[in-house]
Amino acid sequence: MSGRSERDLALARQARMVALVIAGTMLVWMTAQWVGGQLGWQARFVFLFDLAALAAFVWAFVVTYQIWRKRRDNQG
């Protein structure tokens, strides 16, 4: 085998999910900003996309921190 434990594979899956959430959030947020400008959406409506993006980034930060802690605990 490659020497990877089931825990390492689970952490790698979590890290990939975080990466996809960050990339997807940026794409959706940038698209929403552009569409909002083109269609003349009110700022308070576009602000909802900002809040959703912030929530996704906070979630990604928290999960990244958890991954970091789990890997650090594994090594030590």
N, CA and C atoms as an extended XYZ file, in Angstrom:
228
Properties=species:S:1:pos:R:3:atomname:S:1:resname:S:1:resid:I:1 pbc="F F F"
N         0.830       -1.195        0.000 N   MET     1
C         0.000        0.000        0.000 CA  MET     1
C         0.868        1.249        0.000 C   MET     1
N         0.253        2.363       -0.138 N   SER     2
C         0.986        3.620       -0.227 CA  SER     2
C         1.362        4.164        1.143 C   SER     2
N         0.912        3.538        2.204 N   GLY     3
C         1.270        3.995        3.534 CA  GLY     3
C         0.338        5.045        4.093 C   GLY     3
N        -0.702        5.378        3.378 N   ARG     4
C        -1.650        6.380        3.869 CA  ARG     4
C        -2.730        5.702        4.690 C   ARG     4
N        -3.012        6.294        5.812 N   SER     5
C        -4.066        5.739        6.658 CA  SER     5
C        -5.422        6.268        6.200 C   SER     5
N        -6.443        5.646        6.722 N   GLU     6
C        -7.808        6.076        6.395 CA  GLU     6
C        -8.045        7.505        6.875 C   GLU     6
N        -7.434        7.855        7.977 N   ARG     7
C        -7.574        9.219        8.523 CA  ARG     7
C        -6.938       10.252        7.593 C   ARG     7
N        -5.769        9.902        7.043 N   ASP     8
C        -5.112       10.815        6.100 CA  ASP     8
C        -5.953       11.027        4.849 C   ASP     8
N        -6.566        9.957        4.368 N   LEU     9
C        -7.420       10.072        3.190 CA  LEU     9
C        -8.656       10.923        3.478 C   LEU     9
N        -9.213       10.786        4.675 N   ALA    10
C       -10.372       11.602        5.055 CA  ALA    10
C        -9.991       13.076        5.138 C   ALA    10
N        -8.818       13.356        5.683 N   LEU    11
C        -8.353       14.746        5.762 CA  LEU    11
C        -8.103       15.320        4.367 C   LEU    11
N        -7.580       14.493        3.470 N   ALA    12
C        -7.351       14.947        2.092 CA  ALA    12
C        -8.681       15.250        1.398 C   ALA    12
N        -9.696       14.415        1.637 N   ARG    13
C       -11.030       14.685        1.060 CA  ARG    13
C       -11.594       15.989        1.602 C   ARG    13
N       -11.419       16.218        2.906 N   GLN    14
C       -11.894       17.463        3.505 CA  GLN    14
C       -11.177       18.659        2.903 C   GLN    14
N        -9.882       18.541        2.712 N   ALA    15
C        -9.105       19.645        2.142 CA  ALA    15
C        -9.550       19.944        0.708 C   ALA    15
N        -9.833       18.897       -0.074 N   ARG    16
C       -10.328       19.111       -1.439 CA  ARG    16
C       -11.678       19.813       -1.426 C   ARG    16
N       -12.536       19.443       -0.474 N   MET    17
C       -13.840       20.092       -0.384 CA  MET    17
C       -13.685       21.574       -0.047 C   MET    17
N       -12.778       21.885        0.860 N   VAL    18
C       -12.533       23.284        1.213 CA  VAL    18
C       -12.050       24.051       -0.015 C   VAL    18
N       -11.143       23.454       -0.773 N   ALA    19
C       -10.629       24.121       -1.976 CA  ALA    19
C       -11.750       24.377       -2.979 C   ALA    19
N       -12.626       23.400       -3.162 N   LEU    20
C       -13.745       23.581       -4.089 CA  LEU    20
C       -14.714       24.650       -3.603 C   LEU    20
N       -14.957       24.697       -2.299 N   VAL    21
C       -15.858       25.722       -1.755 CA  VAL    21
C       -15.264       27.109       -1.956 C   VAL    21
N       -13.973       27.256       -1.701 N   ILE    22
C       -13.336       28.567       -1.871 CA  ILE    22
C       -13.390       28.998       -3.343 C   ILE    22
N       -13.017       28.100       -4.242 N   ALA    23
C       -13.019       28.443       -5.665 CA  ALA    23
C       -14.441       28.714       -6.165 C   ALA    23
N       -15.371       27.869       -5.787 N   GLY    24
C       -16.756       28.059       -6.204 CA  GLY    24
C       -17.364       29.330       -5.660 C   GLY    24
N       -17.060       29.636       -4.419 N   THR    25
C       -17.572       30.864       -3.807 CA  THR    25
C       -17.062       32.086       -4.552 C   THR    25
N       -15.783       32.083       -4.885 N   MET    26
C       -15.227       33.227       -5.616 CA  MET    26
C       -15.892       33.389       -6.975 C   MET    26
N       -16.080       32.280       -7.677 N   LEU    27
C       -16.710       32.365       -9.005 CA  LEU    27
C       -18.151       32.859       -8.911 C   LEU    27
N       -18.912       32.313       -7.966 N   VAL    28
C       -20.309       32.737       -7.807 CA  VAL    28
C       -20.375       34.193       -7.367 C   VAL    28
N       -19.517       34.579       -6.441 N   TRP    29
C       -19.537       35.955       -5.937 CA  TRP    29
C       -19.173       36.949       -7.050 C   TRP    29
N       -18.118       36.632       -7.810 N   MET    30
C       -17.715       37.539       -8.885 CA  MET    30
C       -18.796       37.625       -9.965 C   MET    30
N       -19.420       36.502      -10.273 N   THR    31
C       -20.501       36.506      -11.257 CA  THR    31
C       -21.680       37.324      -10.759 C   THR    31
N       -22.035       37.161       -9.500 N   ALA    32
C       -23.156       37.918       -8.928 CA  ALA    32
C       -22.865       39.419       -8.941 C   ALA    32
N       -21.634       39.800       -8.668 N   GLN    33
C       -21.268       41.212       -8.703 CA  GLN    33
C       -21.397       41.765      -10.117 C   GLN    33
N       -20.931       40.992      -11.084 N   TRP    34
C       -20.995       41.448      -12.475 CA  TRP    34
C       -22.449       41.534      -12.952 C   TRP    34
N       -23.227       40.477      -12.682 N   VAL    35
C       -24.625       40.464      -13.103 CA  VAL    35
C       -25.392       41.591      -12.407 C   VAL    35
N       -25.116       41.792      -11.135 N   GLY    36
C       -25.777       42.870      -10.401 CA  GLY    36
C       -25.493       44.234      -11.005 C   GLY    36
N       -24.263       44.440      -11.442 N   GLY    37
C       -23.920       45.704      -12.084 CA  GLY    37
C       -24.585       45.868      -13.437 C   GLY    37
N       -24.656       44.783      -14.194 N   GLN    38
C       -25.275       44.837      -15.518 CA  GLN    38
C       -26.782       45.057      -15.449 C   GLN    38
N       -27.427       44.454      -14.454 N   LEU    39
C       -28.879       44.548      -14.339 CA  LEU    39
C       -29.344       45.677      -13.418 C   LEU    39
N       -28.396       46.346      -12.807 N   GLY    40
C       -28.744       47.475      -11.956 CA  GLY    40
C       -29.418       47.079      -10.642 C   GLY    40
N       -28.999       45.949      -10.084 N   TRP    41
C       -29.559       45.525       -8.803 CA  TRP    41
C       -29.235       46.542       -7.723 C   TRP    41
N       -30.110       46.642       -6.747 N   GLN    42
C       -29.866       47.533       -5.612 CA  GLN    42
C       -28.708       46.983       -4.787 C   GLN    42
N       -27.995       47.894       -4.147 N   ALA    43
C       -26.824       47.496       -3.363 CA  ALA    43
C       -27.193       46.559       -2.220 C   ALA    43
N       -28.354       46.744       -1.627 N   ARG    44
C       -28.725       45.876       -0.507 CA  ARG    44
C       -28.967       44.442       -0.961 C   ARG    44
N       -29.403       44.242       -2.213 N   PHE    45
C       -29.585       42.892       -2.731 CA  PHE    45
C       -28.236       42.243       -3.028 C   PHE    45
N       -27.350       43.004       -3.629 N   VAL    46
C       -26.014       42.483       -3.935 CA  VAL    46
C       -25.255       42.193       -2.639 C   VAL    46
N       -25.548       42.947       -1.594 N   PHE    47
C       -24.913       42.739       -0.295 CA  PHE    47
C       -25.220       41.345        0.255 C   PHE    47
N       -26.361       40.772       -0.101 N   LEU    48
C       -26.682       39.411        0.326 CA  LEU    48
C       -25.667       38.408       -0.227 C   LEU    48
N       -25.216       38.625       -1.450 N   PHE    49
C       -24.183       37.755       -2.012 CA  PHE    49
C       -22.860       37.934       -1.261 C   PHE    49
N       -22.583       39.159       -0.843 N   ASP    50
C       -21.377       39.401       -0.051 CA  ASP    50
C       -21.436       38.632        1.266 C   ASP    50
N       -22.577       38.678        1.924 N   LEU    51
C       -22.724       37.968        3.198 CA  LEU    51
C       -22.625       36.460        3.009 C   LEU    51
N       -23.217       35.943        1.946 N   ALA    52
C       -23.131       34.511        1.667 CA  ALA    52
C       -21.679       34.100        1.400 C   ALA    52
N       -20.948       34.928        0.661 N   ALA    53
C       -19.542       34.635        0.383 CA  ALA    53
C       -18.731       34.673        1.676 C   ALA    53
N       -18.984       35.650        2.522 N   LEU    54
C       -18.280       35.712        3.806 CA  LEU    54
C       -18.566       34.481        4.646 C   LEU    54
N       -19.808       34.043        4.664 N   ALA    55
C       -20.160       32.840        5.425 CA  ALA    55
C       -19.414       31.624        4.890 C   ALA    55
N       -19.321       31.494        3.582 N   ALA    56
C       -18.599       30.362        2.991 CA  ALA    56
C       -17.114       30.433        3.330 C   ALA    56
N       -16.537       31.629        3.300 N   PHE    57
C       -15.123       31.763        3.632 CA  PHE    57
C       -14.858       31.494        5.109 C   PHE    57
N       -15.752       31.902        5.976 N   VAL    58
C       -15.596       31.607        7.411 CA  VAL    58
C       -15.663       30.097        7.617 C   VAL    58
N       -16.625       29.436        6.957 N   TRP    59
C       -16.723       27.977        7.066 CA  TRP    59
C       -15.421       27.331        6.581 C   TRP    59
N       -14.907       27.789        5.449 N   ALA    60
C       -13.680       27.220        4.899 CA  ALA    60
C       -12.502       27.442        5.849 C   ALA    60
N       -12.429       28.603        6.476 N   PHE    61
C       -11.360       28.875        7.426 CA  PHE    61
C       -11.457       27.943        8.627 C   PHE    61
N       -12.656       27.760        9.154 N   VAL    62
C       -12.846       26.896       10.327 CA  VAL    62
C       -12.464       25.452        9.987 C   VAL    62
N       -12.900       24.964        8.847 N   VAL    63
C       -12.575       23.589        8.463 CA  VAL    63
C       -11.084       23.442        8.195 C   VAL    63
N       -10.467       24.442        7.588 N   THR    64
C        -9.023       24.408        7.357 CA  THR    64
C        -8.276       24.359        8.676 C   THR    64
N        -8.721       25.124        9.648 N   TYR    65
C        -8.102       25.107       10.977 CA  TYR    65
C        -8.255       23.727       11.622 C   TYR    65
N        -9.428       23.120       11.471 N   GLN    66
C        -9.637       21.780       12.024 CA  GLN    66
C        -8.728       20.756       11.359 C   GLN    66
N        -8.559       20.861       10.053 N   ILE    67
C        -7.661       19.955        9.339 CA  ILE    67
C        -6.236       20.138        9.847 C   ILE    67
N        -5.818       21.364        9.992 N   TRP    68
C        -4.471       21.652       10.472 CA  TRP    68
C        -4.251       21.053       11.858 C   TRP    68
N        -5.245       21.218       12.745 N   ARG    69
C        -5.125       20.664       14.102 CA  ARG    69
C        -5.060       19.146       14.081 C   ARG    69
N        -5.891       18.517       13.256 N   LYS    70
C        -5.888       17.054       13.186 CA  LYS    70
C        -4.559       16.531       12.648 C   LYS    70
N        -4.016       17.190       11.645 N   ARG    71
C        -2.718       16.740       11.103 CA  ARG    71
C        -1.603       16.958       12.104 C   ARG    71
N        -1.665       18.059       12.824 N   ARG    72
C        -0.647       18.334       13.839 CA  ARG    72
C        -0.725       17.313       14.960 C   ARG    72
N        -1.940       16.949       15.361 N   ASP    73
C        -2.112       15.944       16.411 CA  ASP    73
C        -1.652       14.566       15.947 C   ASP    73
N        -1.832       14.274       14.670 N   ASN    74
C        -1.383       13.001       14.101 CA  ASN    74
C         0.122       12.863       14.157 C   ASN    74
N         0.821       13.957       13.887 N   GLN    75
C         2.280       13.915       13.828 CA  GLN    75
C         2.919       13.897       15.210 C   GLN    75
N         2.266       14.545       16.163 N   GLY    76
C         2.871       14.693       17.491 CA  GLY    76
C         2.479       13.702       18.467 C   GLY    76
